[in-house]
Amino acid sequence: MRILLTGGTGLIGQALCKHWAAQRHELWVWSRTPEQVAALCSGAKGISQLDEIDPSIQLDAVINLAGAPIADRPWTASRRQQLWTSRVDLTRDLVNWMRQSATPPRVLLSGSAIGIYGDCGEDLLTENSTPSKTDFGSQLCVAWEEEAQAAKQLGVRVILLRTAPVLTAQGGMLKKLLFPYRLGLGGRLGNGQQWMPWIHLDDQVSLIDHLLHNDQAHGPFNACAPQPVRNIDFVKTLGKTLHRPTFFATPALLLRLILGEMSVLLLGSQRLIPKRTEEAGFVWQHPNLDEALKHLLRKA
């Protein structure tokens, strides 16, 4: 297959490129640093502009994973604009480029996030649940998905992947937690009762590949493990895996004072079920948190 990726130099993108390079797919990565793409993305060709792709080349798929990290800095006005530009505006540009193509790709798999649901407490959520739009993260995801959906007008099969925090010892949330937890400083956030979806990196890669090759797959899919856990259970399981105590707790009030609206990423509750993902026939390699963490941390 001939595949174009955005966000290819990120954790998920690099893992995808490694997976697809082994299958001898032809890969392009649209990047601000195209000179680094070959080394980071298993030999993929880096481009800085979409028009660098020869118009005579028929792409089979576009995988849109681009986006500035949402949890790295507080959501100031300038940071919100950067997050919006790197997701919503970029996706609009991508679809406009596809619109100008004589033969658009058959499928667009566009990233989104479970933040689209907002803080929903104990409510059981599926892909059919209504986005809350009550916080910036949810509003961002809604606008992001709307831009991707515009590709349906071109006859393109559009998949919206609502991704939970991806677990890997090489980066993301888990890597940030390892240092304090190994010092015995880990603990719950707030009261720890908030539901906390997650997914193993291997399953994230396999799910994208599965949906890409499933011609019946379209619309939203929750990329999360089928067994949701509360924050307190995640904390205890990680501590047990690392053989460290988890006595500490970070008060919700302190998190809200420091992070403002961004605190919803840590305190918001999403009891999420991947209903449509299961119905699409996907089988998880790591559905259980205890096993997933042991698998990830045995060499970390």
C-alpha positions as CSV (number, residue, x, y, z in Angstrom):
1,M,0.0,0.0,0.0
2,R,0.9,3.6,-0.5
3,I,0.3,5.6,2.8
4,L,0.7,9.2,3.8
5,L,1.1,9.9,7.5
6,T,0.9,13.2,9.5
7,G,2.3,13.0,13.0
8,G,4.6,10.2,11.8
9,T,7.5,11.2,14.0
10,G,5.4,10.8,17.2
11,L,5.3,7.7,19.3
12,I,2.3,6.1,17.5
13,G,3.6,7.3,14.1
14,Q,7.0,5.8,14.6
15,A,5.5,2.5,15.7
16,L,3.2,2.4,12.7
17,C,6.0,3.1,10.3
18,K,8.1,0.3,11.8
19,H,5.1,-2.0,11.5
20,W,4.3,-1.1,7.9
21,A,7.9,-0.9,6.7
22,A,8.2,-4.6,7.7
23,Q,5.2,-5.2,5.4
24,R,7.0,-3.3,2.6
25,H,4.3,-0.5,2.3
26,E,5.5,2.7,0.7
27,L,5.3,5.5,3.2
28,W,5.4,9.3,3.1
29,V,5.5,11.4,6.3
30,W,4.4,15.1,6.2
31,S,6.6,16.8,8.8
32,R,8.1,20.1,9.9
33,T,11.4,18.3,10.1
34,P,11.5,16.1,6.9
35,E,15.2,15.6,7.2
36,Q,14.7,13.5,10.4
37,V,11.9,11.3,9.0
38,A,14.0,8.5,7.4
39,A,15.8,7.9,10.7
40,L,12.8,8.2,12.9
41,C,10.3,6.5,10.7
42,S,11.9,3.3,9.4
43,G,13.1,4.8,6.1
44,A,9.8,6.6,5.2
45,K,10.2,9.6,2.8
46,G,9.8,12.9,4.6
47,I,8.1,15.8,2.9
48,S,7.6,19.4,4.2
49,Q,4.8,20.2,1.7
50,L,2.0,18.0,0.4
51,D,2.7,19.1,-3.2
52,E,6.0,17.2,-3.0
53,I,4.1,14.0,-3.6
54,D,4.0,13.3,-7.3
55,P,0.4,13.8,-8.5
56,S,0.7,10.6,-10.6
57,I,1.1,8.6,-7.4
58,Q,-2.2,7.0,-6.2
59,L,-2.3,6.9,-2.4
60,D,-4.3,4.2,-0.8
61,A,-4.6,5.8,2.6
62,V,-4.0,8.9,4.7
63,I,-3.3,8.5,8.4
64,N,-3.7,11.8,10.2
65,L,-2.2,11.8,13.6
66,A,-0.7,15.3,13.8
67,G,-1.2,17.5,16.8
68,A,0.9,19.4,19.3
69,P,1.0,17.6,22.7
70,I,-2.2,18.6,24.6
71,A,-0.9,17.9,28.1
72,D,2.5,19.5,28.0
73,R,1.6,23.1,29.0
74,P,-1.4,24.9,30.5
75,W,-4.1,25.9,28.1
76,T,-3.3,29.6,27.7
77,A,-4.8,31.6,24.8
78,S,-1.7,31.1,22.7
79,R,-1.4,27.4,23.6
80,R,-5.1,26.8,22.7
81,Q,-4.4,28.5,19.3
82,Q,-1.4,26.2,18.7
83,L,-3.4,23.1,19.6
84,W,-6.3,24.2,17.3
85,T,-4.0,25.0,14.4
86,S,-2.0,21.8,14.7
87,R,-5.2,19.7,14.6
88,V,-8.2,21.5,13.1
89,D,-6.5,23.7,10.6
90,L,-4.0,21.0,9.6
91,T,-6.8,18.5,9.0
92,R,-8.7,21.1,6.9
93,D,-5.6,21.7,4.8
94,L,-5.2,17.9,4.4
95,V,-8.8,17.4,3.1
96,N,-8.5,20.4,0.8
97,W,-5.4,18.9,-0.7
98,M,-7.3,15.6,-1.2
99,R,-10.1,17.6,-2.8
100,Q,-7.6,18.9,-5.4
101,S,-6.4,15.4,-6.2
102,A,-7.6,13.7,-9.4
103,T,-8.0,10.5,-7.5
104,P,-8.4,10.9,-3.7
105,P,-7.1,8.1,-1.4
106,R,-9.7,5.4,-0.5
107,V,-9.5,6.0,3.2
108,L,-8.7,8.7,5.7
109,L,-8.1,7.6,9.3
110,S,-8.0,10.7,11.4
111,G,-6.9,11.0,15.0
112,S,-9.2,12.3,17.7
113,A,-9.2,11.6,21.4
114,I,-11.4,10.4,24.2
115,G,-11.4,14.0,25.5
116,I,-14.3,14.5,23.1
117,Y,-16.6,13.0,25.7
118,G,-15.6,15.4,28.5
119,D,-16.0,14.7,32.2
120,C,-19.0,12.2,32.4
121,G,-18.7,10.8,35.9
122,E,-20.2,7.3,36.2
123,D,-22.0,7.4,32.8
124,L,-21.1,4.4,30.6
125,L,-19.8,5.8,27.3
126,T,-19.7,4.3,23.8
127,E,-18.9,5.7,20.4
128,N,-22.6,6.7,20.2
129,S,-22.4,8.9,23.3
130,T,-22.8,12.6,22.7
131,P,-19.7,14.8,23.0
132,S,-20.0,17.2,26.0
133,K,-18.5,20.3,24.4
134,T,-18.3,21.7,27.9
135,D,-14.5,22.1,27.9
136,F,-11.8,23.1,25.4
137,G,-10.6,19.6,24.9
138,S,-14.0,18.4,23.9
139,Q,-14.6,21.4,21.7
140,L,-11.3,20.8,20.0
141,C,-12.0,17.2,19.3
142,V,-15.4,18.0,17.9
143,A,-14.0,20.5,15.4
144,W,-11.2,18.2,14.5
145,E,-13.6,15.4,13.6
146,E,-15.8,17.7,11.6
147,E,-12.9,18.7,9.4
148,A,-12.0,15.1,8.8
149,Q,-15.7,14.2,8.0
150,A,-15.6,16.7,5.1
151,A,-13.6,14.0,3.2
152,K,-16.7,11.9,2.9
153,Q,-17.9,14.3,0.2
154,L,-15.0,13.1,-1.9
155,G,-16.1,9.4,-1.6
156,V,-13.4,8.7,0.9
157,R,-14.0,6.3,3.8
158,V,-13.5,8.3,6.9
159,I,-12.4,6.7,10.2
160,L,-12.3,8.8,13.4
161,L,-10.0,7.2,16.0
162,R,-10.8,8.4,19.6
163,T,-7.6,7.5,21.4
164,A,-7.2,7.0,25.1
165,P,-3.8,7.6,26.8
166,V,-1.4,5.2,25.0
167,L,0.8,3.2,27.4
168,T,4.5,2.7,26.4
169,A,7.6,2.9,28.5
170,Q,9.3,5.0,25.7
171,G,7.1,8.1,26.2
172,G,3.8,9.6,26.9
173,M,2.0,9.4,30.3
174,L,3.6,6.2,31.5
175,K,7.2,7.4,31.0
176,K,6.4,10.6,32.9
177,L,5.0,8.5,35.8
178,L,7.9,6.1,36.1
179,F,10.4,8.4,37.8
180,P,8.2,9.5,40.8
181,Y,6.7,6.1,41.1
182,R,10.1,4.4,41.3
183,L,11.0,6.8,44.1
184,G,7.9,5.7,46.0
185,L,6.1,9.1,45.4
186,G,3.2,7.7,43.3
187,G,-0.4,8.1,44.3
188,R,-3.9,8.9,43.3
189,L,-5.2,12.1,41.6
190,G,-8.0,13.8,43.6
191,N,-10.2,11.1,45.2
192,G,-9.0,8.6,42.6
193,Q,-12.5,7.5,41.7
194,Q,-12.5,8.9,38.2
195,W,-12.5,6.3,35.3
196,M,-9.3,6.3,33.4
197,P,-9.3,4.7,29.9
198,W,-6.0,3.5,28.4
199,I,-4.5,1.4,25.6
200,H,-1.2,-0.5,25.0
201,L,0.9,0.9,22.2
202,D,0.9,-2.5,20.4
203,D,-2.9,-2.6,20.4
204,Q,-3.1,1.0,19.1
205,V,-0.9,0.1,16.1
206,S,-2.8,-3.2,15.5
207,L,-6.2,-1.3,15.7
208,I,-5.1,1.3,13.1
209,D,-4.0,-1.5,10.8
210,H,-7.2,-3.5,11.4
211,L,-9.5,-0.5,10.6
212,L,-7.4,0.5,7.6
213,H,-7.9,-2.9,6.0
214,N,-11.6,-3.3,7.1
215,D,-13.6,-1.9,4.2
216,Q,-16.7,-1.8,6.3
217,A,-15.1,0.4,9.0
218,H,-16.1,4.0,9.1
219,G,-17.1,6.6,11.6
220,P,-15.9,6.8,15.3
221,F,-14.0,4.1,17.1
222,N,-12.8,4.2,20.7
223,A,-9.2,3.2,20.9
224,C,-9.1,2.0,24.5
225,A,-8.8,-1.3,26.3
226,P,-12.1,-3.1,26.9
227,Q,-11.5,-3.1,30.7
228,P,-11.7,0.4,32.1
229,V,-10.2,1.2,35.5
230,R,-10.5,3.9,38.0
231,N,-7.5,6.1,38.7
232,I,-6.9,4.6,42.1
233,D,-6.8,1.1,40.5
234,F,-4.4,2.3,37.9
235,V,-2.2,3.7,40.6
236,K,-2.2,0.6,42.7
237,T,-1.5,-1.7,39.7
238,L,1.4,0.5,38.6
239,G,2.8,0.5,42.1
240,K,2.5,-3.2,42.4
241,T,4.2,-3.8,39.1
242,L,7.1,-1.6,40.2
243,H,7.1,-3.0,43.7
244,R,6.7,0.5,45.2
245,P,4.2,2.0,47.6
246,T,1.5,4.4,46.4
247,F,0.6,6.4,49.5
248,F,0.7,9.9,48.1
249,A,-2.3,11.8,46.8
250,T,-2.5,15.0,44.8
251,P,-5.5,17.1,45.9
252,A,-8.0,18.0,43.2
253,L,-8.0,21.6,44.3
254,L,-4.3,21.9,43.9
255,L,-4.4,20.4,40.3
256,R,-7.2,22.8,39.4
257,L,-5.2,25.8,40.8
258,I,-2.1,24.8,38.9
259,L,-3.6,23.5,35.6
260,G,-6.9,25.4,35.3
261,E,-9.2,23.9,32.7
262,M,-6.5,21.5,31.6
263,S,-7.0,19.6,34.9
264,V,-9.9,17.8,33.3
265,L,-7.3,15.6,31.6
266,L,-6.4,14.3,35.0
267,L,-9.6,14.6,37.0
268,G,-12.2,14.0,34.3
269,S,-14.0,10.6,34.4
270,Q,-14.7,8.6,31.3
271,R,-16.1,5.2,31.8
272,L,-15.4,4.2,28.2
273,I,-16.3,1.0,26.3
274,P,-14.9,0.3,22.8
275,K,-18.3,-1.0,21.5
276,R,-17.9,-0.3,17.8
277,T,-14.3,-1.4,18.0
278,E,-15.3,-4.8,19.3
279,E,-18.1,-5.0,16.7
280,A,-15.5,-4.4,14.0
281,G,-13.8,-7.7,15.0
282,F,-10.7,-6.3,16.7
283,V,-9.0,-8.6,19.2
284,W,-6.8,-7.0,21.9
285,Q,-3.4,-8.4,22.7
286,H,-3.4,-6.6,26.1
287,P,-6.9,-6.1,27.4
288,N,-5.9,-6.3,31.1
289,L,-4.0,-3.5,32.8
290,D,-1.9,-5.7,35.1
291,E,-0.6,-7.8,32.2
292,A,-0.1,-4.7,30.0
293,L,2.1,-3.0,32.5
294,K,4.1,-6.1,33.2
295,H,4.7,-6.5,29.5
296,L,5.7,-2.8,29.1
297,L,7.9,-2.6,32.1
298,R,9.7,-5.9,32.1
299,K,12.6,-4.3,30.2
300,A,12.1,-0.7,31.2
